[in-house]
Amino acid sequence: MTNIITIGDLHGSPVWKQIRTDEWDWVVFIGDYVDSGDFTPQDIIANLEEIIELKKQQPDRIVLLMGNHDLAYFYGGHERHYCSGYRLSMLSRLFSIFTSNRGLFQAAFQVGNHLWTHAGVVQRWYDTYIREQVLPGDNDLAATLNRLFRDYYQPLYHASVIRGGLHEDGGIFWAHNAETSDDPLRGYHQIVGHTRTRSGIRVTGNPLNNTSVTYVDCLETSEEFYKLSLPIDD
């Protein structure tokens, strides 16, 4: 079996240190390492640097996904990516950290038909913006999304009206759980963060129909990590 543990939106929290990373085949951070009213700028930066160091020490085990709160700093403060909690005073330091370690972060991760992104893939958004972008050389959907992320493909960053944006559907950094619950990408089991769930990890959809979404952004109210075991050939 392949054993995978997913760490929800941290926003500066060091709770990930409870995990023995050497006990897992994959440790997936779902993104949103920054922007918090509960931790000081120094704490947030130190926590991010420790996570990056962990990735460097165990590059084949640790997966660092990008979250919407990380993007403004990742892209040098561009107003297109502003989020609540954004701190201009932290831009210079965080931009330097992300720039120096840009290649360690990715948009998506996939094992079989289990797909990790920060906010999730909405079926209509996929049909409109992604389906025709898939190339023969892409090993899976995560490879497509990671390539488009490197190319700064704008639909990835779309926010829908429900999130205060201008688009019909949100992309993988901004989709709301109302969107992913109502119109999840068919044929995939998705693991996402982004929209808080206050009662711990929550699953919607029909796992027996190969379509489900697991929401793991619960760390503000429940110190709970999503643990998954998959057949090695999944």
GUKE-45771 format. One record per residue (C-alpha): residue in three letters; x, y, z. Coordinates in steps of 0.02 Angstrom, whole numbers, padded with zeros to 5 digits, always signed. Example, Ala and Ser with C-alpha at 12.3 -4.5 7.8 and 13.67 -1.06 7.14 Angstrom:
// residues 2
ALA+00615-00225+00390;SER+00684-00053+00357;
//
This chain:
// residues 234
MET+00000+00000+00000;THR+00048+00182-00026;ASN+00019+00279+00134;ILE-00018+00464+00116;ILE-00054+00598+00245;THR-00124+00769+00200;ILE-00095+00926+00303;GLY-00229+01059+00287;ASP-00212+01248+00277;LEU-00082+01298+00409;HIS-00079+01489+00403;GLY+00078+01487+00509;SER+00030+01345+00625;PRO+00168+01223+00675;VAL+00047+01077+00706;TRP+00123+00983+00559;LYS+00271+00944+00674;GLN+00162+00815+00761;ILE+00185+00703+00608;ARG+00326+00577+00592;THR+00360+00606+00408;ASP+00467+00449+00392;GLU+00313+00344+00429;TRP+00226+00400+00267;ASP+00261+00372+00083;TRP+00193+00545+00044;VAL+00162+00697+00153;VAL+00055+00824+00059;PHE+00041+01004+00119;ILE-00118+01075+00042;GLY-00053+01256+00039;ASP-00092+01420+00128;TYR+00066+01432+00232;VAL+00045+01618+00267;ASP-00080+01756+00316;SER-00141+01733+00493;GLY-00206+01836+00637;ASP-00148+01704+00762;PHE+00039+01703+00728;THR+00170+01839+00715;PRO+00257+01876+00550;GLN+00415+01802+00623;ASP+00324+01642+00670;ILE+00245+01626+00498;ILE+00410+01651+00409;ALA+00504+01530+00523;ASN+00369+01399+00500;LEU+00375+01414+00311;GLU+00564+01402+00310;GLU+00557+01243+00414;ILE+00431+01166+00294;ILE+00543+01209+00147;GLU+00692+01134+00235;LEU+00591+00975+00265;LYS+00555+00968+00078;LYS+00740+00986+00039;GLN+00784+00847+00160;GLN+00650+00728+00095;PRO+00613+00786-00083;ASP+00535+00621-00138;ARG+00417+00613+00011;ILE+00359+00792+00041;VAL+00236+00880-00077;LEU+00213+01068-00061;LEU+00056+01131-00147;MET+00022+01315-00172;GLY-00129+01399-00091;ASN-00219+01557-00140;HIS-00148+01650+00012;ASP+00029+01610-00046;LEU+00007+01677-00222;ALA+00022+01864-00188;TYR+00193+01838-00111;PHE+00243+01706-00239;TYR+00207+01828-00380;GLY+00287+01980-00301;GLY+00134+02066-00230;HIS+00028+02076-00386;GLU-00143+02142-00335;ARG-00228+02008-00440;HIS-00185+01884-00303;TYR-00227+01984-00146;CYS-00317+01889-00008;SER-00387+01933+00161;GLY-00244+01941+00286;TYR-00116+01996+00156;ARG+00026+02092+00238;LEU+00125+02211+00130;SER+00256+02218+00268;MET+00294+02033+00237;LEU+00303+02044+00048;SER+00490+02072+00029;ARG+00541+01927+00142;LEU+00411+01804+00080;PHE+00441+01846-00103;SER+00625+01811-00074;ILE+00586+01643+00008;PHE+00466+01588-00129;THR+00580+01649-00268;SER+00729+01556-00197;ASN+00627+01396-00183;ARG+00506+01413-00327;GLY+00541+01241-00397;LEU+00490+01156-00235;PHE+00308+01209-00250;GLN+00175+01139-00366;ALA-00009+01159-00405;ALA-00067+00978-00402;PHE-00021+00803-00349;GLN-00099+00640-00405;VAL-00096+00455-00362;GLY-00210+00352-00475;ASN-00376+00443-00479;HIS-00343+00533-00314;LEU-00305+00715-00350;TRP-00240+00848-00230;THR-00256+01035-00265;HIS-00281+01180-00148;ALA-00463+01218-00188;GLY-00519+01081-00307;VAL-00570+01054-00488;VAL-00748+01098-00540;GLN-00812+00994-00687;ARG-00879+01142-00788;TRP-00717+01239-00760;TYR-00618+01087-00819;ASP-00727+01068-00974;THR-00711+01253-01016;TYR-00527+01287-00982;ILE-00426+01128-00956;ARG-00488+00987-01066;GLU-00413+01060-01225;GLN-00250+01102-01136;VAL-00208+00920-01100;LEU-00057+00863-01201;PRO-00013+00684-01252;GLY+00146+00695-01148;ASP+00054+00737-00987;ASN+00060+00583-00876;ASP-00098+00631-00782;LEU-00207+00780-00741;ALA-00087+00840-00606;ALA+00050+00850-00738;THR-00063+00958-00846;LEU-00106+01073-00702;ASN+00075+01088-00647;ARG+00129+01131-00824;LEU-00007+01264-00837;PHE+00046+01331-00667;ARG+00224+01352-00729;ASP+00155+01441-00883;TYR+00048+01557-00774;TYR-00113+01503-00860;GLN-00242+01628-00801;PRO-00396+01516-00778;LEU-00305+01426-00637;TYR-00324+01586-00536;HIS-00507+01622-00576;ALA-00621+01664-00431;SER-00808+01645-00454;VAL-00944+01764-00399;ILE-00973+01659-00243;ARG-00795+01705-00191;GLY-00812+01887-00242;GLY-00734+01859-00413;LEU-00793+01890-00590;HIS-00798+01715-00662;GLU-00931+01582-00675;ASP-00822+01450-00593;GLY-00671+01456-00480;GLY-00503+01379-00526;ILE-00394+01265-00423;PHE-00339+01403-00304;TRP-00508+01484-00274;ALA-00652+01362-00299;HIS-00777+01366-00156;ASN-00840+01205-00076;ALA-01013+01245-00142;GLU-00941+01232-00317;THR-00841+01073-00289;SER-00986+00992-00196;ASP-01114+01033-00329;ASP-01006+01000-00482;PRO-00852+00895-00437;LEU-00736+00829-00570;ARG-00808+00661-00617;GLY-00703+00506-00599;TYR-00587+00579-00467;HIS-00570+00574-00280;GLN-00511+00749-00237;ILE-00426+00808-00078;VAL-00435+00997-00054;GLY-00419+01134+00076;HIS-00462+01318+00054;THR-00639+01323+00124;ARG-00645+01294+00311;THR-00738+01147+00382;ARG-00769+01175+00566;SER-00815+00998+00615;GLY-00657+00910+00558;ILE-00620+00825+00393;ARG-00775+00809+00285;VAL-00813+00702+00131;THR-00947+00734-00001;GLY-00996+00640-00158;ASN-01009+00456-00194;PRO-00845+00363-00166;LEU-00920+00206-00242;ASN-00950+00304-00402;ASN-00768+00358-00410;THR-00813+00540-00376;SER-00788+00622-00207;VAL-00711+00774-00125;THR-00626+00772+00045;TYR-00609+00941+00131;VAL-00460+00954+00249;ASP-00456+01140+00296;CYS-00503+01107+00477;LEU-00346+01143+00577;GLU-00413+01302+00656;THR-00543+01200+00751;SER-00484+01019+00742;GLU-00304+00959+00737;GLU-00342+00821+00615;PHE-00245+00756+00465;TYR-00317+00656+00321;LYS-00238+00484+00310;LEU-00257+00376+00157;SER-00191+00206+00103;LEU-00199+00162-00081;PRO-00147+00005-00176;ILE+00028+00025-00243;ASP-00031+00010-00423;ASP-00172+00140-00399;
//
